[in-house]
């Protein structure tokens, strides 16, 4: 879901997508999703 949010809101490079996929800590992923929803840039 985080990758979908990042793609839609900002675009996402392949390397950034790969880096995001490597994160396994669910609390970090949830926190990042919350930040994306509020971010302007």
Buried (B, 14 or more C-beta within 10 A) or exposed (E): EBBEBBEEEEEBEEEBBEEBEEEEEEEEBEEBBEEBEEEEE
